Amino acid sequence: MNKRLLQVLRSGPEDEVLWPPPIWMMRQAGRYLPEYKATRAEAGSFLDLCYSPKLATEVTLQPIRRFGFDAAILFSDILVVPDALGRKVTFEPGVGPRLDPIKVSEISELTIAGALDHLKPVFQAVNDIRAALPPEVTLLGFCGAPWTVATYMVAGRGTPDQAPTRVFAHQHRTAFLNLIGILTEISIDYLCAQIEAGADAVQVFDSWSGILGESDFNDFCLDPMKRIVAGVKQRHPDTPIIGFPKGASLHYERYVRETGIDCVGLDWTYPMKLARERLGGHAVLQGNLDPTRLVAGGDALREGVATILSEAKGSRFIFNLGHGITPETPIDHVAEMIAQVRAG
């Protein structure tokens, strides 16, 4: 059976536009669903959930059963990569991830040898999800972009503007670029292993790209993504790659043109009309409903969806949020959004 979302990802500028567009949501398997909360409680720790093929498969399938999205995205976390590199990673309930902040001297000691073995449960989950998914549903793998993962490794946690990592990068640029290089290499291997386990396409999340100036954006976001795309495409040339440089603003156009991505995820601050004019000829567009409109519902939700559909119509397009769904989102609002998108 035809996978509509994969068809769009593989389409070119001259191909017929598929409409209504396919739809999925970032973080669609997560804390807004009661069935997720039950599975999460069964798992014990969050990392145990990520490393249990059975439970990760169950969580990935939950939003497909409930809503029938056109894509399922592997349930995992971007921080399994530093965990696989031997860095201590924990998730504190109500607080978030905690890592031992990496020191300059420790960066040179990092090695990707054995990291993929550590991540075998993730690849088993991909394989199991692929086997359980309806044939028309696209399976997405993912990883965090090197810059975004590095921010947690340096600061030991998420911070409002990632200032600790930016200072670290200014003071120890050679060492920091070495860290980015290591994360780039393991990201290539990690994504390729997901594809080999059954992922139809992959997305790279650069959630913190929008806080960097031009030279840092080039070194920490743009160049590593070029290398990731080239490395994955060398092994899997037919697998589409989605890049999501949240907040990239004026950098979006260069990011799309220079990285070689097949599809660009847009945050809600980048107008879809502008994206169609500047980016649509180079990549599939994905996005970009403000998640707070989904929380608000009513006219705010309907108007937000209608504007995006109107401005995207006629382009290669996948409907999504401009970032991940938030835990307080009413489930009924998700169903209303899907119905409106599928009505075109």
FENHU-V646343 format. One record per backbone hydrogen bond with DSSP energy under -0.5 kcal/mol. CO is the residue of the C=O (numbers start at 1). NH is the residue of the N-H. If there is no record, write none. Layout:
co,nh
CO,NH
CO,NH
//
This chain:
co,nh
2,4
3,7
4,8
5,9
6,10
8,11
12,15
17,19
22,319
23,70
23,71
25,28
26,325
28,30
30,33
33,37
34,38
35,39
36,40
37,41
38,42
39,43
40,44
43,45
45,49
46,50
47,51
49,52
51,53
52,56
53,57
54,58
55,59
56,60
57,61
58,62
59,63
61,65
62,66
63,67
63,68
63,69
64,68
70,138
72,140
74,76
77,80
78,81
79,83
80,84
81,85
82,87
83,86
88,100
90,98
91,93
92,95
92,96
96,92
98,90
99,101
103,106
103,107
104,107
104,108
106,109
106,110
107,110
112,115
112,116
114,118
115,119
117,120
119,122
119,123
120,124
121,125
122,126
123,127
124,128
125,129
126,130
127,131
128,132
129,133
134,137
138,72
138,140
139,200
139,201
140,74
141,203
143,205
145,149
146,150
147,151
148,152
149,152
149,153
150,154
151,155
152,156
153,102
156,99
162,166
163,167
164,168
165,169
166,170
167,171
168,172
170,173
172,176
173,177
174,178
175,179
176,180
177,181
178,182
179,183
180,184
181,185
182,186
183,187
184,188
185,189
186,190
187,191
188,192
189,193
190,194
191,195
192,196
193,197
194,198
194,199
195,198
200,240
201,141
202,242
203,143
203,205
204,206
204,244
205,145
205,207
206,209
206,246
208,211
209,212
213,217
214,218
215,219
216,220
217,221
217,222
218,223
220,147
221,225
222,226
223,227
224,228
225,229
226,230
227,231
228,232
229,233
230,234
231,235
232,235
232,236
236,239
238,240
240,202
241,262
241,263
242,204
243,265
244,206
244,246
245,248
246,210
248,251
249,252
251,255
252,256
253,257
254,258
255,259
256,260
262,284
263,243
264,286
267,270
269,271
271,275
272,276
273,277
274,278
275,279
275,280
279,282
279,283
284,264
285,318
286,266
287,320
289,322
290,293
290,294
291,295
292,296
293,297
297,300
297,301
298,302
299,303
300,304
301,305
302,306
303,307
304,308
305,309
306,310
307,311
308,312
309,313
312,315
315,317
316,285
317,22
318,287
319,24
320,289
326,329
330,333
330,334
331,335
332,336
333,337
334,338
335,339
336,340
337,341
338,342
339,343
341,344
//
